[in-house]
């Protein structure tokens, strides 16, 4: 019988380094904003590759999108991005804060065809985010329903969205159309990069460009349940 294989320290060190290299990074994204501003449609468009008109009725008419984990790659690094939807209606005020726990990046959404929803970003949503998650959590402002800008009786201009993003200290302002699936990937690439900056302790602002394209969505692995990831917004909520 041959002698048992003995692994020297250098081999073990290289093996452990390889494991760390391919270890998947886990981030948690929470999206907030007024009810019916397009949050759920945006998540469905990104995670499922479907528009609201093609979704199963049970999903289309639900108050929120089931929590999903989207498996993506960012600069050749695998990232598990947990997507957490929230309900913006007043009846969910007491429950919504629990969704912020252990989050790494927040999307604050508004509807481009509803100027009041942008007003609420400054009077309600940024205050809620900062009071629960603190000043360091990265925030990305997202204008949803961009396809409605030219047909709505009133709409928010790109310049108005940018001004509010600067006012609330958002790392970026992005616009998208979940109906046409336009600008959707850019929103989540920007958000993922912002969450990585937080993880690495960097303070660099990412307003404007999100850097070189590098994210590719592969699939959604289903509901994320109540898993919490290390780091992020460590809030404690008593209801």
C-alpha positions in Angstrom: 0.0 0.0 0.0 1.4 3.4 -0.9 2.1 6.0 1.7 -0.7 8.5 2.4 -0.5 11.7 0.5 1.1 14.5 2.5 0.2 18.1 1.6 2.9 20.6 2.3 2.2 24.0 3.6 2.8 25.8 0.3 0.2 23.6 -1.5 -2.4 24.2 1.2 -1.7 27.9 1.1 -2.2 28.0 -2.7 -5.4 25.9 -2.4 -6.9 28.2 0.3 -6.0 31.2 -1.9 -7.8 29.7 -4.8 -10.9 29.0 -2.7 -11.0 32.6 -1.5 -10.6 33.8 -5.1 -13.7 32.0 -6.2 -15.7 32.6 -3.1 -19.0 34.2 -4.0 -19.6 37.7 -2.7 -23.0 38.3 -1.1 -24.7 41.7 -1.2 -28.2 42.8 -0.1 -30.1 45.4 -2.1 -33.3 47.0 -0.8 -35.6 49.2 -2.9 -38.0 51.7 -1.4 -40.3 54.4 -2.8 -43.9 55.4 -3.1 -46.5 52.7 -3.8 -47.0 52.0 -7.6 -43.9 54.0 -8.6 -42.4 51.0 -10.4 -40.3 49.2 -7.8 -41.7 45.7 -8.2 -41.7 46.0 -12.0 -38.1 47.0 -12.0 -37.1 44.0 -9.8 -39.1 41.6 -12.0 -37.6 43.0 -15.1 -34.1 42.5 -13.8 -34.5 39.2 -12.0 -36.9 37.4 -14.3 -36.3 39.2 -17.6 -40.1 39.9 -17.9 -42.2 43.0 -18.1 -45.2 43.5 -15.9 -47.6 42.6 -18.7 -46.1 39.1 -19.1 -45.9 38.2 -15.4 -48.0 35.6 -13.8 -51.1 37.3 -12.4 -50.2 36.2 -8.8 -47.0 38.2 -9.1 -48.4 41.1 -11.1 -51.1 41.9 -8.5 -49.1 41.2 -5.3 -48.1 44.1 -3.1 -44.4 43.2 -3.3 -42.0 41.1 -5.2 -40.8 37.9 -3.5 -37.2 38.3 -2.3 -34.9 36.9 -4.9 -31.2 36.2 -5.2 -29.8 37.2 -8.6 -26.5 35.5 -9.5 -24.4 38.0 -11.5 -20.8 38.7 -12.4 -19.1 42.0 -11.8 -15.6 42.4 -13.3 -15.3 38.6 -13.5 -16.2 38.3 -9.8 -19.3 36.2 -8.9 -21.8 38.2 -6.8 -25.0 37.0 -5.1 -27.3 40.0 -5.1 -30.3 39.6 -2.8 -33.2 41.7 -4.0 -35.6 43.0 -1.3 -38.8 44.7 -2.4 -40.8 46.9 0.0 -44.3 48.2 0.1 -44.6 52.0 0.0 -48.2 52.3 1.3 -48.9 53.7 4.7 -50.3 50.5 6.0 -46.9 48.9 5.8 -45.1 51.7 7.7 -44.4 49.5 10.7 -43.2 46.4 8.8 -41.0 48.1 6.2 -38.1 49.0 8.5 -37.4 45.4 9.1 -36.4 44.9 5.5 -33.4 47.3 5.9 -31.5 44.9 8.3 -28.0 44.0 7.0 -28.5 45.8 3.7 -25.5 47.0 1.6 -27.1 49.4 -0.8 -30.5 51.2 -1.1 -32.4 52.0 -4.3 -34.8 54.9 -3.8 -37.3 54.8 -6.6 -39.8 57.3 -8.0 -42.1 57.5 -11.0 -41.0 59.9 -13.7 -44.7 60.4 -14.6 -45.6 61.3 -11.0 -43.7 64.4 -9.7 -45.1 63.9 -6.2 -43.2 60.7 -5.9 -40.0 62.6 -6.4 -41.0 65.1 -3.8 -41.4 62.3 -1.4 -37.8 61.2 -1.9 -36.6 64.3 -0.1 -39.5 64.6 2.5 -39.8 60.9 3.4 -37.6 58.2 1.9 -34.1 59.6 2.4 -35.0 60.5 6.0 -36.3 56.9 6.6 -33.2 55.4 5.0 -30.7 57.6 6.9 -32.5 57.2 10.3 -32.5 53.4 10.1 -29.3 52.6 8.1 -27.2 55.7 9.0 -25.3 58.1 6.8 -22.8 55.7 5.2 -25.2 53.3 3.4 -24.9 53.9 -0.4 -28.0 55.2 -2.0 -28.9 55.2 -5.7 -31.8 57.3 -6.9 -33.8 55.6 -9.7 -36.4 57.2 -12.0 -38.8 54.5 -13.1 -41.2 54.6 -16.0 -38.9 56.6 -18.3 -41.1 55.5 -21.2 -43.9 57.7 -19.8 -42.0 61.0 -19.9 -43.2 62.1 -23.3 -46.9 61.1 -22.8 -47.7 61.9 -19.2 -49.5 65.2 -18.4 -46.7 66.0 -16.0 -43.3 64.5 -15.8 -39.9 64.8 -14.1 -37.0 65.9 -16.3 -33.6 64.3 -16.1 -32.1 67.5 -14.7 -34.7 67.5 -11.9 -33.8 63.9 -11.0 -30.1 64.7 -10.9 -30.6 67.7 -8.7 -32.5 65.6 -6.1 -29.8 62.9 -6.3 -27.2 65.5 -5.4 -29.5 67.0 -2.7 -29.8 63.6 -0.9 -26.2 62.6 -1.4 -27.0 59.7 -3.7 -24.0 58.0 -5.3 -25.8 58.1 -8.7 -28.9 58.9 -10.5 -30.3 56.4 -13.1 -33.4 56.2 -15.2 -35.0 53.1 -16.6 -38.1 51.6 -18.2 -39.1 48.2 -16.8 -41.8 48.0 -19.5 -39.2 48.2 -22.3 -36.4 46.7 -20.2 -34.2 49.7 -20.9 -31.6 50.9 -18.5 -32.4 48.1 -16.1 -29.0 46.4 -16.0 -27.3 49.8 -15.6 -29.3 50.4 -12.5 -28.2 47.2 -10.8 -24.6 47.4 -12.0 -24.4 50.9 -10.5 -26.0 49.6 -7.2 -23.7 46.6 -7.0 -20.6 48.7 -7.5 -21.8 51.1 -4.8 -22.3 48.1 -2.4 -18.8 46.9 -3.2 -17.3 50.3 -2.4 -19.1 50.2 1.0 -17.7 46.7 1.6 -14.1 47.9 0.9 -14.5 51.0 3.0 -14.0 53.4 0.1 -15.6 56.8 0.2 -15.3 57.6 -3.5 -18.5 59.0 -5.0 -19.8 57.3 -8.1 -22.2 60.0 -9.4 -22.4 60.0 -13.2 -20.6 57.0 -14.5 -20.7 53.6 -12.8 -17.4 52.7 -14.3 -16.7 50.2 -17.1 -19.4 47.7 -17.9 -18.8 44.5 -16.2 -22.1 43.0 -14.9 -23.9 40.1 -16.6 -27.0 38.7 -15.1 -27.2 34.9 -15.3 -30.2 33.7 -13.4 -32.3 34.2 -10.3 -31.9 31.4 -7.7 -35.3 32.0 -6.0 -36.5 33.5 -2.8 -33.8 34.7 -0.5 -35.8 34.0 2.6 -34.6 35.8 5.7 -30.9 35.3 5.2 -28.8 38.2 6.4 -25.4 39.0 5.1 -22.4 40.1 7.1 -21.7 43.8 7.1 -24.2 46.3 5.8 -26.9 48.2 7.7 -27.0 46.7 11.1 -30.3 48.1 12.3 -32.5 46.9 15.1 -36.2 47.5 14.8 -38.9 47.2 17.5 -42.4 47.1 16.2 
